[in-house]
Amino acid sequence: MKTEDIKLFHQIVDAGSLIRASEIFDLPKSNLSRRIKSLEEELQIQLFHRHNRSMQLTEAGEKFYERTKLILDELELSIQEITAPTYELSGHLRVQILPLPGIIDLGRAIFKFMDLYPKVTVEIITGSVETDLIENHIDVAFRIGDKLEDSSLIARPFLSASFGYYATPSYIAKNGMPKKPEDMINHNFIRFRYPNGHLYTKMPLGQDKIIEGSGNLIMNSVPLIVEACLQDRGIILLPEPLADYYIERGMLVRLFADIEPSMSYGWLVYPSRKYLSLTVRTFIDHMLTEAEQIGICQNIEGDIRGMSI
């Protein structure tokens, strides 16, 4: 039994389909299908349910995937330790990034990783929904929030951002400048729905105040929220670094400038330390190092409770 065929089986599962694996690794679909069929014959089990355009793991295939994953990871690590520094990382990484501020910086850090390890292929998945990492074969994801709802995931503090409330000068001229937190109830909020479905109705003001907010517009796109605010449609809660651009040009006004800004946190998450391949481990270390170098990583372990770090 060839180790490469077992690794190929894992790559097909991680890619999500035979067709996608064929595209990623630039191999004929017929070649991949033949090698998987040969592996099944050697094992005398069926690894996939085959349909017209899709392949799903059988129960035996799922067990074979889980049991051999750790074995392959340990083999890869052993080879790396023996052959270093001549060993070259390879494999396919699936990375999920939410379409939020900072996505360009994350992309640049990932591209730098690819330059360092040209044999690694990377698939970047963006979307406004936090998908299940294990079910969707995602190696690493970038999430936001005060806590991680899925306690089975490992979370590493990755970034933090201070938030403030902003509106246009025209909106303030028409609706008045709120002087105290209680005044905010009379204003229209443009609200953001987070990828986990959470919608703020109680929003932070500073480090220890909570205000009630309501409005007639809800979106999950930060650029569209900013655009709606610029059209005088209401007040927004926005990261300070993103708002600075508009403040400097007189397009937005900061509310409650005398109150310390509230903080939001970002996390690099992955399913388990035990099953991490060397490629995934190296990628995680690279991203954390890059975050420190570009100044977006903060030492915030003590600030948040309820995380699996």
C-alpha positions in Angstrom: 0.0 0.0 0.0 1.5 3.3 -1.1 1.6 6.1 1.4 1.2 8.6 -1.5 -2.2 7.0 -2.3 -3.4 7.4 1.3 -2.2 11.0 1.2 -4.1 11.5 -2.1 -7.2 10.1 -0.4 -6.8 12.7 2.3 -6.3 15.5 -0.2 -9.5 14.5 -2.1 -11.5 14.5 1.2 -10.0 17.9 2.2 -10.6 19.4 -1.2 -14.3 18.4 -1.0 -14.6 16.6 -4.3 -12.7 14.7 -6.9 -13.1 17.5 -9.4 -11.8 20.1 -7.1 -8.8 18.0 -6.1 -8.1 17.5 -9.8 -8.1 21.2 -10.3 -6.0 22.0 -7.2 -3.3 19.4 -7.9 -3.4 19.7 -11.7 -3.9 16.0 -12.2 -6.4 14.2 -14.5 -9.6 13.2 -12.8 -9.3 9.8 -14.3 -5.9 9.4 -12.7 -7.2 10.3 -9.2 -10.2 8.0 -9.6 -8.0 5.1 -10.7 -5.7 5.5 -7.8 -8.5 5.7 -5.2 -10.2 2.6 -6.8 -6.9 0.8 -6.5 -6.6 1.8 -2.8 -10.1 0.5 -2.2 -9.3 -2.8 -3.8 -6.2 -3.2 -1.7 -8.1 -2.3 1.5 -11.1 -4.3 0.4 -13.5 -1.6 1.5 -15.4 1.2 -0.2 -14.1 4.6 0.8 -16.7 6.7 -1.1 -20.3 6.7 -2.2 -20.2 7.6 -5.9 -22.9 9.6 -7.4 -23.2 11.2 -10.8 -21.3 14.4 -9.9 -20.3 13.9 -6.2 -18.4 11.6 -3.9 -19.3 11.2 -0.2 -17.3 9.3 2.4 -18.7 5.9 3.5 -18.7 5.1 7.2 -15.6 3.0 6.6 -14.1 5.9 4.6 -14.7 8.3 7.5 -13.0 5.9 9.9 -10.1 5.3 7.6 -9.7 9.1 7.2 -9.7 9.7 11.0 -7.4 6.8 11.8 -4.8 7.5 9.1 -4.7 11.3 9.5 -2.6 11.2 12.7 -0.4 8.5 11.2 0.3 10.6 8.2 0.9 13.7 10.3 3.4 11.9 12.5 5.1 10.4 9.4 5.5 13.8 7.9 6.9 15.2 11.1 9.4 12.4 11.4 10.6 12.8 7.8 11.0 16.6 8.4 13.0 16.0 11.5 15.3 13.5 9.8 15.8 15.3 6.5 15.8 18.9 7.8 16.9 21.4 6.4 16.3 19.8 3.0 12.6 18.9 3.6 10.1 21.1 1.7 6.6 21.6 3.0 3.8 20.5 0.7 0.1 19.8 0.9 -3.2 21.7 0.6 -4.4 24.3 3.1 -8.1 25.4 3.4 -8.3 28.8 5.2 -11.5 30.6 6.1 -11.5 34.4 6.5 -14.6 36.5 7.3 -15.0 39.5 5.0 -14.1 42.1 7.7 -11.6 44.9 8.0 -8.1 43.6 7.9 -8.8 41.0 5.3 -6.2 42.5 2.9 -3.5 42.3 5.6 -4.4 38.7 6.2 -4.2 38.0 2.5 -0.8 39.5 2.2 0.5 37.4 5.1 -0.9 34.3 3.5 0.7 35.2 0.1 4.1 35.6 1.9 3.7 32.1 3.3 3.1 30.8 -0.2 6.3 32.5 -1.4 8.2 30.8 1.4 6.7 27.4 0.7 5.9 27.2 -3.0 4.8 23.5 -2.9 1.9 24.3 -0.6 -1.4 25.1 -2.3 -3.8 27.4 -0.4 -7.6 27.7 -0.7 -9.0 30.9 0.9 -12.7 30.7 1.7 -14.5 34.0 2.5 -18.1 34.3 3.6 -20.3 35.9 6.2 -21.2 32.5 7.8 -19.0 30.7 10.3 -18.9 27.1 8.9 -18.0 24.0 10.9 -14.3 23.5 10.5 -14.2 19.8 10.8 -17.3 19.1 8.7 -16.0 21.4 5.9 -12.3 20.2 6.2 -11.1 23.7 7.0 -7.6 23.8 8.6 -7.5 27.3 10.0 -10.1 30.1 10.4 -10.0 33.7 11.5 -12.9 34.6 13.8 -14.0 37.6 15.9 -15.8 38.0 19.2 -15.4 38.0 22.9 -15.7 34.3 23.2 -15.6 31.1 21.2 -18.9 29.2 21.1 -17.4 26.0 19.9 -15.3 24.8 22.9 -13.8 22.0 20.8 -11.7 24.5 18.8 -8.3 25.8 19.8 -8.2 29.6 19.7 -5.1 31.8 19.6 -5.4 35.6 20.2 -4.6 37.2 16.9 -5.8 40.8 16.7 -7.7 43.5 18.5 -9.4 46.7 17.5 -10.9 49.7 19.3 -14.4 50.7 18.3 -16.2 54.0 18.3 -19.5 55.5 17.2 -19.6 57.7 14.1 -22.0 59.7 12.0 -21.7 62.3 9.2 -21.8 66.0 10.0 -25.0 66.2 8.0 -26.7 63.6 10.1 -25.6 65.4 13.3 -26.8 68.7 12.0 -30.2 67.2 11.3 -30.7 64.9 14.3 -28.4 66.5 16.9 -25.3 65.4 18.7 -25.9 62.9 21.5 -24.5 64.3 24.8 -25.0 61.2 27.0 -25.6 57.5 26.5 -29.3 57.9 27.1 -29.6 60.2 24.1 -28.7 57.4 21.7 -32.1 55.8 22.0 -33.4 58.6 19.9 -31.0 57.9 17.0 -31.0 55.5 14.1 -28.4 52.8 14.2 -27.0 51.0 11.1 -26.4 47.6 12.7 -24.1 44.8 11.8 -25.1 41.1 12.0 -22.1 39.0 12.9 -21.3 35.7 11.1 -22.6 33.7 14.1 -26.0 35.3 13.6 -25.6 37.6 16.6 -27.2 41.1 16.2 -26.3 43.8 18.7 -29.3 45.4 20.3 -27.2 46.1 23.5 -24.0 47.8 22.3 -20.9 48.7 24.2 -20.0 52.3 25.0 -16.6 52.5 26.5 -15.4 49.7 28.8 -18.3 49.4 31.2 -21.4 51.0 29.6 -24.1 49.3 27.5 -26.6 51.2 25.4 -29.8 50.1 23.7 -29.7 50.5 19.9 -32.3 50.1 17.2 -32.5 51.1 13.5 -34.2 50.4 10.2 -31.1 48.9 8.4 -29.2 45.7 9.2 -26.3 44.3 7.1 -23.4 41.9 7.3 -21.1 43.9 5.0 -18.8 46.5 6.6 -18.3 48.4 3.3 -22.0 48.7 2.8 -22.5 49.8 6.4 -19.9 52.6 5.9 -21.6 53.6 2.7 -25.0 53.8 4.3 -23.5 56.0 7.1 -21.9 58.3 4.5 -25.4 58.7 3.0 -26.6 60.2 6.3 -28.7 57.1 7.2 -27.6 56.7 10.8 -24.9 56.0 13.3 -22.4 53.2 13.0 -20.0 51.3 15.3 -16.7 51.1 13.5 -13.1 50.2 14.2 -11.1 53.3 14.9 -8.3 52.6 12.3 -11.0 52.3 9.6 -12.8 55.4 10.7 -9.7 57.5 10.8 -9.6 57.8 7.0 -13.1 59.4 7.0 -12.4 61.5 10.1 -9.3 63.1 8.5 -11.4 64.1 5.4 -14.2 65.5 7.4 -16.7 62.8 6.2 -17.4 61.4 9.7 -17.7 62.8 13.2 -16.7 60.8 16.3 -19.3 60.6 19.0 -18.4 60.5 22.7 -14.8 61.3 22.0 -14.1 61.7 25.7 -15.1 58.1 26.5 -12.5 55.3 26.2 -13.3 53.2 23.1 -14.6 49.6 23.5 -12.5 46.7 22.3 -13.3 43.7 20.0 -11.0 40.8 19.5 -10.0 38.4 16.7 -8.8 34.8 16.9 -6.9 32.3 14.9 -8.8 29.0 15.4 -8.2 25.4 14.4 -9.8 22.0 15.3 -7.1 20.3 17.4 -3.4 20.4 18.2 -3.3 16.6 18.1 -4.1 16.2 14.4 -2.2 19.2 13.0 0.1 18.5 10.1 3.5 20.1 9.9 2.2 22.3 7.1 -0.7 23.6 9.3 1.6 24.1 12.3 4.0 26.1 10.2 1.2 28.2 8.7 -0.1 29.0 12.2 3.3 30.0 13.4 3.9 32.1 10.3 0.6 34.0 10.7 1.1 34.7 14.4 4.6 36.0 13.6 3.3 38.1 10.8 0.6 39.5 13.0 3.2 40.6 15.6 5.4 42.2 12.9 2.6 44.3 11.4 1.3 45.3 14.9 -2.1 43.6 14.8 -1.4 40.9 17.4 -2.1 41.8 21.0 -1.3 40.0 24.2 -4.9 39.7 25.4 -5.1 36.2 26.9 -5.9 37.7 30.3 -8.6 40.0 28.9 -11.1 37.4 27.7 -12.6 34.5 29.7 -14.2 31.4 28.4 -11.8 30.8 25.5 -10.1 27.5 24.7 -6.5 28.7 24.4 
